[in-house]
Amino acid sequence: APIIKASADSMTTAFKNKDFATFARYNNTRLLDLIGGEEAFVSFIEKQMELLKEVSFNEMKPGRVIRIINYNSTYQCIIEQLSEIKMEGIVISSV
């Protein structure tokens, strides 16, 4: 699972750096298709992040691998995300 952890780190780094085009490439292709493709996904994420401009992401990192499946000749996985955000002076932690 080291390659999965490395990919999860890259995905998290892309999100933190607001590189949503790279972030999109790590997401499920069915999700991208439902939203209208990679460009539409990037636009959607940018709009959502604009709504959260007062929120600070103090910490984001991948946790343990929960599940790996083979779907249509591709591997997909679910990984915990450990995060801490600050919103309106309140710190919120989640797994």
Distance bins in CASP14 RR format, pairs under 12 A and 6 or more apart:
PFRMAT RR
TARGET T0000
AUTHOR 0000-0000-0000
RMODE 2
METHOD distances of the structure
MODEL  1
1 7 0 0 0 0 0 1 0 0 0 0 0
1 8 0 0 0 0 1 0 0 0 0 0 0
1 62 0 0 0 0 0 1 0 0 0 0 0
1 63 0 0 0 0 0 1 0 0 0 0 0
1 64 0 0 0 0 1 0 0 0 0 0 0
1 65 1 0 1 0 0 0 0 0 0 0 0
1 66 0 0 0 0 0 1 0 0 0 0 0
1 67 0 0 0 0 0 1 0 0 0 0 0
1 68 1 0 0 1 0 0 0 0 0 0 0
1 75 0 0 0 0 0 1 0 0 0 0 0
1 77 0 0 0 0 1 0 0 0 0 0 0
1 79 0 0 0 0 1 0 0 0 0 0 0
2 8 0 0 0 0 0 1 0 0 0 0 0
2 9 0 0 0 0 0 1 0 0 0 0 0
2 62 0 0 0 0 0 1 0 0 0 0 0
2 65 0 0 0 0 0 1 0 0 0 0 0
3 9 0 0 0 0 0 1 0 0 0 0 0
3 10 0 0 0 0 0 1 0 0 0 0 0
3 65 0 0 0 0 0 1 0 0 0 0 0
3 68 0 0 0 0 0 1 0 0 0 0 0
3 75 0 0 0 0 1 0 0 0 0 0 0
3 77 0 0 0 0 0 1 0 0 0 0 0
4 10 0 0 0 0 0 1 0 0 0 0 0
4 11 0 0 0 0 0 1 0 0 0 0 0
4 26 0 0 0 0 0 1 0 0 0 0 0
4 62 0 0 0 0 1 0 0 0 0 0 0
4 63 0 0 0 0 0 1 0 0 0 0 0
4 64 0 0 0 0 0 1 0 0 0 0 0
4 65 1 0 1 0 0 0 0 0 0 0 0
4 66 0 0 0 0 0 1 0 0 0 0 0
4 67 0 0 0 0 0 1 0 0 0 0 0
4 68 1 0 0 1 0 0 0 0 0 0 0
4 75 0 0 0 0 1 0 0 0 0 0 0
4 76 0 0 0 0 0 1 0 0 0 0 0
4 77 1 0 1 0 0 0 0 0 0 0 0
4 78 0 0 0 0 0 1 0 0 0 0 0
4 79 1 0 0 1 0 0 0 0 0 0 0
4 80 0 0 0 0 0 1 0 0 0 0 0
5 11 0 0 0 0 0 1 0 0 0 0 0
5 12 0 0 0 0 0 1 0 0 0 0 0
5 61 0 0 0 0 0 1 0 0 0 0 0
5 62 1 0 0 1 0 0 0 0 0 0 0
5 63 0 0 0 0 1 0 0 0 0 0 0
5 64 0 0 0 0 1 0 0 0 0 0 0
5 65 1 0 0 1 0 0 0 0 0 0 0
5 77 0 0 0 0 0 1 0 0 0 0 0
5 79 0 0 0 0 1 0 0 0 0 0 0
5 80 0 0 0 0 0 1 0 0 0 0 0
6 12 0 0 0 0 0 1 0 0 0 0 0
6 13 0 0 0 0 0 1 0 0 0 0 0
6 26 0 0 0 0 0 1 0 0 0 0 0
6 62 0 0 0 0 1 0 0 0 0 0 0
6 65 0 0 0 0 0 1 0 0 0 0 0
6 79 0 0 0 0 0 1 0 0 0 0 0
7 13 0 0 0 0 0 1 0 0 0 0 0
7 14 0 0 0 0 0 1 0 0 0 0 0
7 22 0 0 0 0 0 1 0 0 0 0 0
7 23 0 0 0 0 0 1 0 0 0 0 0
7 25 0 0 0 0 1 0 0 0 0 0 0
7 26 1 0 0 1 0 0 0 0 0 0 0
7 27 0 0 0 0 0 1 0 0 0 0 0
7 62 0 0 0 0 1 0 0 0 0 0 0
7 65 0 0 0 0 0 1 0 0 0 0 0
7 68 0 0 0 0 0 1 0 0 0 0 0
7 75 0 0 0 0 0 1 0 0 0 0 0
7 76 0 0 0 0 0 1 0 0 0 0 0
7 77 0 0 0 0 1 0 0 0 0 0 0
7 79 0 0 0 0 1 0 0 0 0 0 0
8 14 0 0 0 0 0 1 0 0 0 0 0
8 15 0 0 0 0 0 1 0 0 0 0 0
8 23 0 0 0 0 0 1 0 0 0 0 0
8 26 0 0 0 0 1 0 0 0 0 0 0
8 60 0 0 0 0 0 1 0 0 0 0 0
8 61 0 0 0 0 1 0 0 0 0 0 0
8 62 1 1 0 0 0 0 0 0 0 0 0
8 63 1 0 0 1 0 0 0 0 0 0 0
8 64 0 0 0 0 0 1 0 0 0 0 0
8 65 0 0 0 0 1 0 0 0 0 0 0
8 66 0 0 0 0 0 1 0 0 0 0 0
8 77 0 0 0 0 1 0 0 0 0 0 0
8 78 0 0 0 0 0 1 0 0 0 0 0
8 79 1 0 1 0 0 0 0 0 0 0 0
8 80 0 0 0 0 1 0 0 0 0 0 0
8 81 0 0 0 0 1 0 0 0 0 0 0
8 82 0 0 0 0 0 1 0 0 0 0 0
9 15 0 0 0 0 0 1 0 0 0 0 0
9 16 0 0 0 0 0 1 0 0 0 0 0
9 26 0 0 0 0 0 1 0 0 0 0 0
9 60 0 0 0 0 0 1 0 0 0 0 0
9 61 1 0 0 1 0 0 0 0 0 0 0
9 62 1 0 0 1 0 0 0 0 0 0 0
9 63 0 0 0 0 0 1 0 0 0 0 0
9 79 0 0 0 0 0 1 0 0 0 0 0
9 81 0 0 0 0 0 1 0 0 0 0 0
10 16 0 0 0 0 0 1 0 0 0 0 0
10 17 0 0 0 0 0 1 0 0 0 0 0
10 19 0 0 0 0 1 0 0 0 0 0 0
10 22 1 0 0 1 0 0 0 0 0 0 0
10 23 0 0 0 0 1 0 0 0 0 0 0
10 25 0 0 0 0 1 0 0 0 0 0 0
10 26 1 0 0 1 0 0 0 0 0 0 0
10 61 0 0 0 0 0 1 0 0 0 0 0
10 62 0 0 0 0 1 0 0 0 0 0 0
11 17 0 0 0 0 0 1 0 0 0 0 0
11 19 0 0 0 0 0 1 0 0 0 0 0
11 20 0 0 0 0 0 1 0 0 0 0 0
11 22 1 0 0 1 0 0 0 0 0 0 0
11 23 1 0 0 1 0 0 0 0 0 0 0
11 24 0 0 0 0 1 0 0 0 0 0 0
11 25 0 0 0 0 1 0 0 0 0 0 0
11 26 1 1 0 0 0 0 0 0 0 0 0
11 27 0 0 0 0 1 0 0 0 0 0 0
11 28 0 0 0 0 0 1 0 0 0 0 0
11 60 0 0 0 0 1 0 0 0 0 0 0
11 61 0 0 0 0 0 1 0 0 0 0 0
11 62 1 0 0 1 0 0 0 0 0 0 0
11 77 0 0 0 0 0 1 0 0 0 0 0
11 79 0 0 0 0 1 0 0 0 0 0 0
11 81 0 0 0 0 1 0 0 0 0 0 0
12 19 0 0 0 0 0 1 0 0 0 0 0
12 22 0 0 0 0 0 1 0 0 0 0 0
12 23 0 0 0 0 1 0 0 0 0 0 0
12 26 0 0 0 0 1 0 0 0 0 0 0
12 57 0 0 0 0 1 0 0 0 0 0 0
12 59 0 0 0 0 1 0 0 0 0 0 0
12 60 1 0 1 0 0 0 0 0 0 0 0
12 61 1 0 0 1 0 0 0 0 0 0 0
12 62 1 0 1 0 0 0 0 0 0 0 0
12 63 0 0 0 0 1 0 0 0 0 0 0
12 79 0 0 0 0 1 0 0 0 0 0 0
12 80 0 0 0 0 0 1 0 0 0 0 0
12 81 1 0 0 1 0 0 0 0 0 0 0
12 82 0 0 0 0 1 0 0 0 0 0 0
12 83 0 0 0 0 1 0 0 0 0 0 0
13 19 1 0 0 1 0 0 0 0 0 0 0
13 22 0 0 0 0 1 0 0 0 0 0 0
13 23 0 0 0 0 1 0 0 0 0 0 0
13 26 0 0 0 0 0 1 0 0 0 0 0
13 57 0 0 0 0 0 1 0 0 0 0 0
13 60 0 0 0 0 1 0 0 0 0 0 0
13 61 0 0 0 0 1 0 0 0 0 0 0
13 62 0 0 0 0 0 1 0 0 0 0 0
14 20 1 0 0 1 0 0 0 0 0 0 0
14 21 0 0 0 0 1 0 0 0 0 0 0
14 22 1 1 0 0 0 0 0 0 0 0 0
14 23 1 0 1 0 0 0 0 0 0 0 0
14 24 0 0 0 0 1 0 0 0 0 0 0
14 25 0 0 0 0 1 0 0 0 0 0 0
14 26 1 0 0 1 0 0 0 0 0 0 0
14 27 0 0 0 0 0 1 0 0 0 0 0
14 42 0 0 0 0 0 1 0 0 0 0 0
14 45 0 0 0 0 0 1 0 0 0 0 0
14 60 0 0 0 0 0 1 0 0 0 0 0
15 21 0 0 0 0 0 1 0 0 0 0 0
15 22 0 0 0 0 1 0 0 0 0 0 0
15 23 1 0 1 0 0 0 0 0 0 0 0
15 24 0 0 0 0 0 1 0 0 0 0 0
15 25 0 0 0 0 0 1 0 0 0 0 0
15 26 0 0 0 0 1 0 0 0 0 0 0
15 27 0 0 0 0 0 1 0 0 0 0 0
15 42 0 0 0 0 0 1 0 0 0 0 0
15 45 0 0 0 0 1 0 0 0 0 0 0
15 46 0 0 0 0 0 1 0 0 0 0 0
15 48 0 0 0 0 0 1 0 0 0 0 0
15 49 0 0 0 0 1 0 0 0 0 0 0
15 52 0 0 0 0 0 1 0 0 0 0 0
15 57 0 0 0 0 1 0 0 0 0 0 0
15 60 1 0 0 1 0 0 0 0 0 0 0
15 61 0 0 0 0 0 1 0 0 0 0 0
15 62 0 0 0 0 0 1 0 0 0 0 0
15 81 0 0 0 0 1 0 0 0 0 0 0
15 83 0 0 0 0 0 1 0 0 0 0 0
16 22 0 0 0 0 0 1 0 0 0 0 0
16 23 0 0 0 0 1 0 0 0 0 0 0
16 49 0 0 0 0 0 1 0 0 0 0 0
16 56 0 0 0 0 0 1 0 0 0 0 0
16 57 1 0 0 1 0 0 0 0 0 0 0
16 58 0 0 0 0 0 1 0 0 0 0 0
16 59 0 0 0 0 1 0 0 0 0 0 0
16 60 1 0 1 0 0 0 0 0 0 0 0
16 61 0 0 0 0 1 0 0 0 0 0 0
16 62 0 0 0 0 0 1 0 0 0 0 0
16 81 0 0 0 0 0 1 0 0 0 0 0
16 83 0 0 0 0 0 1 0 0 0 0 0
16 85 0 0 0 0 0 1 0 0 0 0 0
17 23 0 0 0 0 1 0 0 0 0 0 0
17 49 0 0 0 0 0 1 0 0 0 0 0
17 57 0 0 0 0 0 1 0 0 0 0 0
17 60 0 0 0 0 0 1 0 0 0 0 0
18 42 0 0 0 0 0 1 0 0 0 0 0
18 45 0 0 0 0 1 0 0 0 0 0 0
18 46 0 0 0 0 1 0 0 0 0 0 0
18 48 0 0 0 0 0 1 0 0 0 0 0
18 49 1 0 0 1 0 0 0 0 0 0 0
18 50 0 0 0 0 0 1 0 0 0 0 0
18 52 0 0 0 0 0 1 0 0 0 0 0
18 53 0 0 0 0 0 1 0 0 0 0 0
18 57 0 0 0 0 0 1 0 0 0 0 0
19 25 0 0 0 0 1 0 0 0 0 0 0
19 26 0 0 0 0 0 1 0 0 0 0 0
19 42 0 0 0 0 1 0 0 0 0 0 0
19 45 0 0 0 0 0 1 0 0 0 0 0
19 46 0 0 0 0 0 1 0 0 0 0 0
19 49 0 0 0 0 0 1 0 0 0 0 0
20 26 0 0 0 0 0 1 0 0 0 0 0
20 27 0 0 0 0 1 0 0 0 0 0 0
20 32 0 0 0 0 0 1 0 0 0 0 0
20 38 0 0 0 0 1 0 0 0 0 0 0
20 39 0 0 0 0 0 1 0 0 0 0 0
20 40 0 0 0 0 0 1 0 0 0 0 0
20 41 1 0 0 1 0 0 0 0 0 0 0
20 42 1 0 1 0 0 0 0 0 0 0 0
20 43 0 0 0 0 1 0 0 0 0 0 0
20 44 0 0 0 0 1 0 0 0 0 0 0
20 45 1 0 1 0 0 0 0 0 0 0 0
20 46 1 0 0 1 0 0 0 0 0 0 0
20 47 0 0 0 0 0 1 0 0 0 0 0
20 48 0 0 0 0 1 0 0 0 0 0 0
20 49 0 0 0 0 1 0 0 0 0 0 0
20 50 0 0 0 0 0 1 0 0 0 0 0
21 27 0 0 0 0 0 1 0 0 0 0 0
21 32 0 0 0 0 0 1 0 0 0 0 0
21 37 0 0 0 0 0 1 0 0 0 0 0
21 38 1 0 0 1 0 0 0 0 0 0 0
21 39 0 0 0 0 1 0 0 0 0 0 0
21 41 0 0 0 0 1 0 0 0 0 0 0
21 42 1 0 1 0 0 0 0 0 0 0 0
21 43 0 0 0 0 0 1 0 0 0 0 0
21 45 0 0 0 0 1 0 0 0 0 0 0
21 46 0 0 0 0 0 1 0 0 0 0 0
22 38 0 0 0 0 0 1 0 0 0 0 0
22 41 0 0 0 0 0 1 0 0 0 0 0
22 42 0 0 0 0 1 0 0 0 0 0 0
22 45 0 0 0 0 0 1 0 0 0 0 0
23 31 0 0 0 0 0 1 0 0 0 0 0
23 32 0 0 0 0 0 1 0 0 0 0 0
23 38 0 0 0 0 0 1 0 0 0 0 0
23 41 0 0 0 0 1 0 0 0 0 0 0
23 42 0 0 0 0 1 0 0 0 0 0 0
23 44 0 0 0 0 0 1 0 0 0 0 0
23 45 1 0 0 1 0 0 0 0 0 0 0
23 46 0 0 0 0 0 1 0 0 0 0 0
23 49 0 0 0 0 0 1 0 0 0 0 0
23 60 0 0 0 0 0 1 0 0 0 0 0
24 31 0 0 0 0 1 0 0 0 0 0 0
24 32 1 0 0 1 0 0 0 0 0 0 0
24 33 0 0 0 0 0 1 0 0 0 0 0
24 35 0 0 0 0 1 0 0 0 0 0 0
24 36 0 0 0 0 0 1 0 0 0 0 0
24 37 0 0 0 0 1 0 0 0 0 0 0
24 38 1 0 1 0 0 0 0 0 0 0 0
24 39 0 0 0 0 1 0 0 0 0 0 0
24 40 0 0 0 0 1 0 0 0 0 0 0
24 41 1 0 1 0 0 0 0 0 0 0 0
24 42 1 0 1 0 0 0 0 0 0 0 0
24 43 0 0 0 0 0 1 0 0 0 0 0
24 44 0 0 0 0 1 0 0 0 0 0 0
24 45 1 0 0 1 0 0 0 0 0 0 0
24 46 0 0 0 0 0 1 0 0 0 0 0
25 31 0 0 0 0 0 1 0 0 0 0 0
25 32 0 0 0 0 1 0 0 0 0 0 0
25 37 0 0 0 0 0 1 0 0 0 0 0
25 38 1 0 0 1 0 0 0 0 0 0 0
25 41 0 0 0 0 1 0 0 0 0 0 0
25 42 0 0 0 0 0 1 0 0 0 0 0
26 32 0 0 0 0 0 1 0 0 0 0 0
26 38 0 0 0 0 0 1 0 0 0 0 0
26 41 0 0 0 0 0 1 0 0 0 0 0
26 62 0 0 0 0 0 1 0 0 0 0 0
26 76 0 0 0 0 0 1 0 0 0 0 0
26 77 0 0 0 0 0 1 0 0 0 0 0
26 79 0 0 0 0 0 1 0 0 0 0 0
27 33 0 0 0 0 0 1 0 0 0 0 0
27 34 0 0 0 0 0 1 0 0 0 0 0
27 35 0 0 0 0 1 0 0 0 0 0 0
27 37 0 0 0 0 0 1 0 0 0 0 0
27 38 0 0 0 0 1 0 0 0 0 0 0
27 41 1 0 0 1 0 0 0 0 0 0 0
27 42 0 0 0 0 0 1 0 0 0 0 0
27 44 0 0 0 0 0 1 0 0 0 0 0
27 45 0 0 0 0 1 0 0 0 0 0 0
27 76 0 0 0 0 1 0 0 0 0 0 0
28 34 0 0 0 0 1 0 0 0 0 0 0
28 35 0 0 0 0 0 1 0 0 0 0 0
28 37 0 0 0 0 0 1 0 0 0 0 0
28 38 0 0 0 0 0 1 0 0 0 0 0
28 41 0 0 0 0 0 1 0 0 0 0 0
28 69 0 0 0 0 0 1 0 0 0 0 0
28 71 0 0 0 0 1 0 0 0 0 0 0
28 72 0 0 0 0 0 1 0 0 0 0 0
28 74 0 0 0 0 1 0 0 0 0 0 0
28 75 0 0 0 0 0 1 0 0 0 0 0
28 76 1 0 0 1 0 0 0 0 0 0 0
28 77 0 0 0 0 0 1 0 0 0 0 0
28 78 0 0 0 0 0 1 0 0 0 0 0
29 35 0 0 0 0 0 1 0 0 0 0 0
29 36 0 0 0 0 0 1 0 0 0 0 0
29 37 0 0 0 0 1 0 0 0 0 0 0
29 38 0 0 0 0 1 0 0 0 0 0 0
29 41 0 0 0 0 0 1 0 0 0 0 0
29 71 0 0 0 0 1 0 0 0 0 0 0
29 72 0 0 0 0 1 0 0 0 0 0 0
29 73 0 0 0 0 0 1 0 0 0 0 0
29 74 1 0 0 1 0 0 0 0 0 0 0
29 76 0 0 0 0 1 0 0 0 0 0 0
30 36 0 0 0 0 0 1 0 0 0 0 0
30 37 0 0 0 0 0 1 0 0 0 0 0
30 41 0 0 0 0 0 1 0 0 0 0 0
30 71 0 0 0 0 1 0 0 0 0 0 0
30 72 0 0 0 0 1 0 0 0 0 0 0
30 74 0 0 0 0 0 1 0 0 0 0 0
30 76 0 0 0 0 1 0 0 0 0 0 0
31 37 0 0 0 0 1 0 0 0 0 0 0
31 38 0 0 0 0 0 1 0 0 0 0 0
31 40 0 0 0 0 0 1 0 0 0 0 0
31 41 1 0 0 1 0 0 0 0 0 0 0
31 44 0 0 0 0 0 1 0 0 0 0 0
31 45 0 0 0 0 0 1 0 0 0 0 0
31 76 0 0 0 0 0 1 0 0 0 0 0
32 38 1 0 1 0 0 0 0 0 0 0 0
32 39 0 0 0 0 1 0 0 0 0 0 0
32 40 1 0 0 1 0 0 0 0 0 0 0
32 41 1 0 1 0 0 0 0 0 0 0 0
32 42 0 0 0 0 1 0 0 0 0 0 0
32 43 0 0 0 0 0 1 0 0 0 0 0
32 44 0 0 0 0 0 1 0 0 0 0 0
32 45 0 0 0 0 0 1 0 0 0 0 0
33 40 0 0 0 0 1 0 0 0 0 0 0
33 41 0 0 0 0 1 0 0 0 0 0 0
34 40 0 0 0 0 1 0 0 0 0 0 0
34 41 0 0 0 0 1 0 0 0 0 0 0
34 44 0 0 0 0 0 1 0 0 0 0 0
35 41 1 0 1 0 0 0 0 0 0 0 0
35 42 0 0 0 0 1 0 0 0 0 0 0
35 43 0 0 0 0 1 0 0 0 0 0 0
35 44 1 0 1 0 0 0 0 0 0 0 0
35 45 0 0 0 0 1 0 0 0 0 0 0
35 47 0 0 0 0 0 1 0 0 0 0 0
35 48 0 0 0 0 0 1 0 0 0 0 0
36 42 0 0 0 0 0 1 0 0 0 0 0
36 43 0 0 0 0 1 0 0 0 0 0 0
36 44 0 0 0 0 1 0 0 0 0 0 0
37 43 0 0 0 0 1 0 0 0 0 0 0
37 44 0 0 0 0 1 0 0 0 0 0 0
37 45 0 0 0 0 0 1 0 0 0 0 0
38 44 0 0 0 0 0 1 0 0 0 0 0
38 45 0 0 0 0 0 1 0 0 0 0 0
39 45 0 0 0 0 0 1 0 0 0 0 0
39 46 0 0 0 0 0 1 0 0 0 0 0
40 46 0 0 0 0 0 1 0 0 0 0 0
40 47 0 0 0 0 0 1 0 0 0 0 0
41 47 0 0 0 0 0 1 0 0 0 0 0
41 48 0 0 0 0 0 1 0 0 0 0 0
42 48 0 0 0 0 0 1 0 0 0 0 0
42 49 0 0 0 0 0 1 0 0 0 0 0
43 49 0 0 0 0 0 1 0 0 0 0 0
43 50 0 0 0 0 0 1 0 0 0 0 0
44 50 0 0 0 0 0 1 0 0 0 0 0
44 51 0 0 0 0 0 1 0 0 0 0 0
45 51 0 0 0 0 0 1 0 0 0 0 0
45 52 0 0 0 0 0 1 0 0 0 0 0
46 52 0 0 0 0 0 1 0 0 0 0 0
46 53 0 0 0 0 0 1 0 0 0 0 0
47 53 0 0 0 0 0 1 0 0 0 0 0
48 55 0 0 0 0 0 1 0 0 0 0 0
49 55 0 0 0 0 1 0 0 0 0 0 0
49 56 0 0 0 0 0 1 0 0 0 0 0
49 57 0 0 0 0 1 0 0 0 0 0 0
51 87 0 0 0 0 0 1 0 0 0 0 0
52 85 0 0 0 0 1 0 0 0 0 0 0
52 86 0 0 0 0 0 1 0 0 0 0 0
52 87 0 0 0 0 1 0 0 0 0 0 0
52 88 0 0 0 0 0 1 0 0 0 0 0
53 87 0 0 0 0 0 1 0 0 0 0 0
54 85 0 0 0 0 0 1 0 0 0 0 0
54 86 0 0 0 0 1 0 0 0 0 0 0
54 87 1 0 0 1 0 0 0 0 0 0 0
54 88 1 0 0 1 0 0 0 0 0 0 0
54 89 0 0 0 0 1 0 0 0 0 0 0
54 90 0 0 0 0 0 1 0 0 0 0 0
55 83 0 0 0 0 0 1 0 0 0 0 0
55 84 0 0 0 0 0 1 0 0 0 0 0
55 85 1 0 1 0 0 0 0 0 0 0 0
55 86 1 0 0 1 0 0 0 0 0 0 0
55 87 1 0 1 0 0 0 0 0 0 0 0
55 88 0 0 0 0 1 0 0 0 0 0 0
55 89 0 0 0 0 0 1 0 0 0 0 0
55 90 0 0 0 0 0 1 0 0 0 0 0
55 91 0 0 0 0 0 1 0 0 0 0 0
55 92 0 0 0 0 1 0 0 0 0 0 0
56 83 0 0 0 0 0 1 0 0 0 0 0
56 84 0 0 0 0 1 0 0 0 0 0 0
56 85 1 0 0 1 0 0 0 0 0 0 0
56 86 1 0 1 0 0 0 0 0 0 0 0
56 87 1 0 0 1 0 0 0 0 0 0 0
56 88 0 0 0 0 0 1 0 0 0 0 0
56 89 0 0 0 0 1 0 0 0 0 0 0
56 90 0 0 0 0 0 1 0 0 0 0 0
56 91 0 0 0 0 1 0 0 0 0 0 0
56 92 0 0 0 0 0 1 0 0 0 0 0
57 81 0 0 0 0 0 1 0 0 0 0 0
57 82 0 0 0 0 0 1 0 0 0 0 0
57 83 1 0 0 1 0 0 0 0 0 0 0
57 84 1 0 0 1 0 0 0 0 0 0 0
57 85 1 0 1 0 0 0 0 0 0 0 0
57 86 0 0 0 0 1 0 0 0 0 0 0
57 87 0 0 0 0 0 1 0 0 0 0 0
57 91 0 0 0 0 0 1 0 0 0 0 0
57 92 0 0 0 0 0 1 0 0 0 0 0
57 93 0 0 0 0 0 1 0 0 0 0 0
57 94 0 0 0 0 0 1 0 0 0 0 0
58 82 0 0 0 0 0 1 0 0 0 0 0
58 83 0 0 0 0 1 0 0 0 0 0 0
58 84 1 0 1 0 0 0 0 0 0 0 0
58 85 1 0 0 1 0 0 0 0 0 0 0
58 86 1 0 1 0 0 0 0 0 0 0 0
58 87 0 0 0 0 0 1 0 0 0 0 0
58 89 0 0 0 0 0 1 0 0 0 0 0
58 90 0 0 0 0 0 1 0 0 0 0 0
58 91 1 0 0 1 0 0 0 0 0 0 0
58 92 0 0 0 0 1 0 0 0 0 0 0
58 93 0 0 0 0 1 0 0 0 0 0 0
58 94 0 0 0 0 0 1 0 0 0 0 0
59 81 0 0 0 0 0 1 0 0 0 0 0
59 82 1 0 0 1 0 0 0 0 0 0 0
59 83 1 0 0 1 0 0 0 0 0 0 0
59 84 1 0 1 0 0 0 0 0 0 0 0
59 85 0 0 0 0 1 0 0 0 0 0 0
59 86 0 0 0 0 0 1 0 0 0 0 0
59 91 0 0 0 0 1 0 0 0 0 0 0
59 92 0 0 0 0 0 1 0 0 0 0 0
59 93 0 0 0 0 1 0 0 0 0 0 0
59 94 0 0 0 0 0 1 0 0 0 0 0
59 95 0 0 0 0 0 1 0 0 0 0 0
60 79 0 0 0 0 0 1 0 0 0 0 0
60 80 0 0 0 0 0 1 0 0 0 0 0
60 81 1 0 0 1 0 0 0 0 0 0 0
60 82 1 0 0 1 0 0 0 0 0 0 0
60 83 1 0 1 0 0 0 0 0 0 0 0
60 84 1 0 0 1 0 0 0 0 0 0 0
60 85 0 0 0 0 1 0 0 0 0 0 0
60 93 0 0 0 0 0 1 0 0 0 0 0
60 94 0 0 0 0 0 1 0 0 0 0 0
60 95 0 0 0 0 0 1 0 0 0 0 0
61 79 0 0 0 0 0 1 0 0 0 0 0
61 80 0 0 0 0 1 0 0 0 0 0 0
61 81 1 0 0 1 0 0 0 0 0 0 0
61 82 1 0 1 0 0 0 0 0 0 0 0
61 83 1 0 0 1 0 0 0 0 0 0 0
61 84 0 0 0 0 1 0 0 0 0 0 0
61 93 0 0 0 0 0 1 0 0 0 0 0
61 94 0 0 0 0 0 1 0 0 0 0 0
61 95 0 0 0 0 0 1 0 0 0 0 0
62 77 0 0 0 0 0 1 0 0 0 0 0
62 78 0 0 0 0 0 1 0 0 0 0 0
62 79 1 0 1 0 0 0 0 0 0 0 0
62 80 1 0 0 1 0 0 0 0 0 0 0
62 81 1 0 0 1 0 0 0 0 0 0 0
62 82 1 0 0 1 0 0 0 0 0 0 0
62 83 0 0 0 0 0 1 0 0 0 0 0
62 95 0 0 0 0 0 1 0 0 0 0 0
63 77 0 0 0 0 0 1 0 0 0 0 0
63 78 0 0 0 0 0 1 0 0 0 0 0
63 79 1 0 1 0 0 0 0 0 0 0 0
63 80 1 0 1 0 0 0 0 0 0 0 0
63 81 1 0 0 1 0 0 0 0 0 0 0
63 82 1 0 1 0 0 0 0 0 0 0 0
63 83 0 0 0 0 0 1 0 0 0 0 0
63 94 0 0 0 0 0 1 0 0 0 0 0
63 95 1 0 0 1 0 0 0 0 0 0 0
64 77 0 0 0 0 0 1 0 0 0 0 0
64 78 0 0 0 0 0 1 0 0 0 0 0
64 79 1 0 0 1 0 0 0 0 0 0 0
64 80 1 0 1 0 0 0 0 0 0 0 0
64 81 0 0 0 0 0 1 0 0 0 0 0
64 82 0 0 0 0 1 0 0 0 0 0 0
64 95 0 0 0 0 1 0 0 0 0 0 0
65 75 0 0 0 0 0 1 0 0 0 0 0
65 76 0 0 0 0 0 1 0 0 0 0 0
65 77 1 0 1 0 0 0 0 0 0 0 0
65 78 1 0 0 1 0 0 0 0 0 0 0
65 79 1 0 1 0 0 0 0 0 0 0 0
65 80 0 0 0 0 1 0 0 0 0 0 0
65 81 0 0 0 0 0 1 0 0 0 0 0
66 76 0 0 0 0 0 1 0 0 0 0 0
66 77 1 0 0 1 0 0 0 0 0 0 0
66 78 1 0 1 0 0 0 0 0 0 0 0
66 79 1 0 0 1 0 0 0 0 0 0 0
66 80 1 0 0 1 0 0 0 0 0 0 0
66 81 0 0 0 0 0 1 0 0 0 0 0
66 95 0 0 0 0 0 1 0 0 0 0 0
67 75 0 0 0 0 0 1 0 0 0 0 0
67 76 0 0 0 0 1 0 0 0 0 0 0
67 77 1 0 0 1 0 0 0 0 0 0 0
67 78 1 0 1 0 0 0 0 0 0 0 0
67 79 0 0 0 0 1 0 0 0 0 0 0
67 80 0 0 0 0 0 1 0 0 0 0 0
68 74 0 0 0 0 0 1 0 0 0 0 0
68 75 1 0 0 1 0 0 0 0 0 0 0
68 76 1 0 0 1 0 0 0 0 0 0 0
68 77 1 0 1 0 0 0 0 0 0 0 0
68 78 0 0 0 0 1 0 0 0 0 0 0
68 79 0 0 0 0 1 0 0 0 0 0 0
69 75 1 0 0 1 0 0 0 0 0 0 0
69 76 1 0 1 0 0 0 0 0 0 0 0
69 77 1 0 0 1 0 0 0 0 0 0 0
69 78 0 0 0 0 1 0 0 0 0 0 0
70 76 1 0 0 1 0 0 0 0 0 0 0
70 77 0 0 0 0 0 1 0 0 0 0 0
71 77 0 0 0 0 0 1 0 0 0 0 0
79 95 0 0 0 0 0 1 0 0 0 0 0
80 94 0 0 0 0 1 0 0 0 0 0 0
80 95 1 0 1 0 0 0 0 0 0 0 0
81 93 0 0 0 0 0 1 0 0 0 0 0
81 94 1 0 0 1 0 0 0 0 0 0 0
81 95 1 0 0 1 0 0 0 0 0 0 0
82 93 1 0 0 1 0 0 0 0 0 0 0
82 94 1 0 0 1 0 0 0 0 0 0 0
82 95 1 0 1 0 0 0 0 0 0 0 0
83 91 0 0 0 0 0 1 0 0 0 0 0
83 92 0 0 0 0 1 0 0 0 0 0 0
83 93 1 0 0 1 0 0 0 0 0 0 0
83 94 1 0 1 0 0 0 0 0 0 0 0
83 95 0 0 0 0 1 0 0 0 0 0 0
84 90 0 0 0 0 0 1 0 0 0 0 0
84 91 1 0 0 1 0 0 0 0 0 0 0
84 92 1 0 0 1 0 0 0 0 0 0 0
84 93 1 0 1 0 0 0 0 0 0 0 0
84 94 1 0 0 1 0 0 0 0 0 0 0
84 95 0 0 0 0 0 1 0 0 0 0 0
85 91 1 0 0 1 0 0 0 0 0 0 0
85 92 1 0 1 0 0 0 0 0 0 0 0
85 93 0 0 0 0 1 0 0 0 0 0 0
85 94 0 0 0 0 1 0 0 0 0 0 0
86 92 1 0 0 1 0 0 0 0 0 0 0
86 93 0 0 0 0 0 1 0 0 0 0 0
87 93 0 0 0 0 0 1 0 0 0 0 0
END
